[in-house]
Amino acid sequence: MTDMKNKVAILGNTALMNCSNQYILNQRVGLIRSNNYNGTSPAYLFLLTNSKPFLHSIRSKAHSGVQVNLSSKEIRDTDVIIAPKNVNDGFNTFVKPIFDRIMVNQLENLTLNELKQTLLNRLF
C-alpha cells in the first residue's frame, strides 16, 4: 500500500500465500480474501489484482508525497466486475489445478533450498 515515488513498481501488487493465518501484516500491507461471492476464488483475485488495468486504476487513486500511499478505503471502494457463478465455477475448474501446482512447487522449492543449505553447511 506504499511505494517509492520515483518508481511505483510494487504499489497495489498482490501475492498468494500458501498457508492460512500465518502471515505478517502491518499498516502498509493489506490482506485480501475471497468470500466466495458468486464463486470468486483466491486465484481470481490474484489474477485480477495483478492485471495491468486493475493496477493502473488502483495506482491512480494513490496519494503522493515523499512516498506514494494507497489507503484501505480506496482499495475497498475500487469497483470490480464479478462474473455470474457458473462462469466463475468454470474458471475455477480450469485454474485451480494450475494454482494448486504452483503452491506445491513453491513448497518443494523451500524444501530443496533447506536441503541445499544443509548439504552446503556439512560440506564446508
Secondary structure as a PSIPRED ss2 file (coil, helix, strand):
# PSIPRED VFORMAT (PSIPRED V4.0)

   1 M C   1.000  0.000  0.000
   2 T E   0.000  0.000  1.000
   3 D E   0.000  0.000  1.000
   4 M E   0.000  0.000  1.000
   5 K C   1.000  0.000  0.000
   6 N C   1.000  0.000  0.000
   7 K C   1.000  0.000  0.000
   8 V C   1.000  0.000  0.000
   9 A C   1.000  0.000  0.000
  10 I C   1.000  0.000  0.000
  11 L C   1.000  0.000  0.000
  12 G C   1.000  0.000  0.000
  13 N C   1.000  0.000  0.000
  14 T C   1.000  0.000  0.000
  15 A C   1.000  0.000  0.000
  16 L C   1.000  0.000  0.000
  17 M C   1.000  0.000  0.000
  18 N C   1.000  0.000  0.000
  19 C C   1.000  0.000  0.000
  20 S C   1.000  0.000  0.000
  21 N C   1.000  0.000  0.000
  22 Q C   1.000  0.000  0.000
  23 Y C   1.000  0.000  0.000
  24 I C   1.000  0.000  0.000
  25 L C   1.000  0.000  0.000
  26 N C   1.000  0.000  0.000
  27 Q C   1.000  0.000  0.000
  28 R C   1.000  0.000  0.000
  29 V C   1.000  0.000  0.000
  30 G C   1.000  0.000  0.000
  31 L C   1.000  0.000  0.000
  32 I C   1.000  0.000  0.000
  33 R C   1.000  0.000  0.000
  34 S C   1.000  0.000  0.000
  35 N C   1.000  0.000  0.000
  36 N C   1.000  0.000  0.000
  37 Y H   0.000  1.000  0.000
  38 N H   0.000  1.000  0.000
  39 G H   0.000  1.000  0.000
  40 T C   1.000  0.000  0.000
  41 S C   1.000  0.000  0.000
  42 P H   0.000  1.000  0.000
  43 A H   0.000  1.000  0.000
  44 Y H   0.000  1.000  0.000
  45 L H   0.000  1.000  0.000
  46 F H   0.000  1.000  0.000
  47 L H   0.000  1.000  0.000
  48 L H   0.000  1.000  0.000
  49 T H   0.000  1.000  0.000
  50 N C   1.000  0.000  0.000
  51 S C   1.000  0.000  0.000
  52 K H   0.000  1.000  0.000
  53 P H   0.000  1.000  0.000
  54 F H   0.000  1.000  0.000
  55 L H   0.000  1.000  0.000
  56 H H   0.000  1.000  0.000
  57 S H   0.000  1.000  0.000
  58 I H   0.000  1.000  0.000
  59 R H   0.000  1.000  0.000
  60 S C   1.000  0.000  0.000
  61 K C   1.000  0.000  0.000
  62 A C   1.000  0.000  0.000
  63 H E   0.000  0.000  1.000
  64 S E   0.000  0.000  1.000
  65 G C   1.000  0.000  0.000
  66 V C   1.000  0.000  0.000
  67 Q E   0.000  0.000  1.000
  68 V E   0.000  0.000  1.000
  69 N E   0.000  0.000  1.000
  70 L C   1.000  0.000  0.000
  71 S C   1.000  0.000  0.000
  72 S H   0.000  1.000  0.000
  73 K H   0.000  1.000  0.000
  74 E H   0.000  1.000  0.000
  75 I H   0.000  1.000  0.000
  76 R H   0.000  1.000  0.000
  77 D C   1.000  0.000  0.000
  78 T C   1.000  0.000  0.000
  79 D C   1.000  0.000  0.000
  80 V C   1.000  0.000  0.000
  81 I C   1.000  0.000  0.000
  82 I C   1.000  0.000  0.000
  83 A C   1.000  0.000  0.000
  84 P C   1.000  0.000  0.000
  85 K H   0.000  1.000  0.000
  86 N H   0.000  1.000  0.000
  87 V H   0.000  1.000  0.000
  88 N H   0.000  1.000  0.000
  89 D H   0.000  1.000  0.000
  90 G H   0.000  1.000  0.000
  91 F H   0.000  1.000  0.000
  92 N H   0.000  1.000  0.000
  93 T H   0.000  1.000  0.000
  94 F H   0.000  1.000  0.000
  95 V H   0.000  1.000  0.000
  96 K H   0.000  1.000  0.000
  97 P H   0.000  1.000  0.000
  98 I H   0.000  1.000  0.000
  99 F H   0.000  1.000  0.000
 100 D H   0.000  1.000  0.000
 101 R H   0.000  1.000  0.000
 102 I H   0.000  1.000  0.000
 103 M H   0.000  1.000  0.000
 104 V H   0.000  1.000  0.000
 105 N H   0.000  1.000  0.000
 106 Q H   0.000  1.000  0.000
 107 L H   0.000  1.000  0.000
 108 E H   0.000  1.000  0.000
 109 N H   0.000  1.000  0.000
 110 L H   0.000  1.000  0.000
 111 T H   0.000  1.000  0.000
 112 L H   0.000  1.000  0.000
 113 N H   0.000  1.000  0.000
 114 E H   0.000  1.000  0.000
 115 L H   0.000  1.000  0.000
 116 K H   0.000  1.000  0.000
 117 Q H   0.000  1.000  0.000
 118 T H   0.000  1.000  0.000
 119 L H   0.000  1.000  0.000
 120 L H   0.000  1.000  0.000
 121 N H   0.000  1.000  0.000
 122 R H   0.000  1.000  0.000
 123 L H   0.000  1.000  0.000
 124 F C   1.000  0.000  0.000
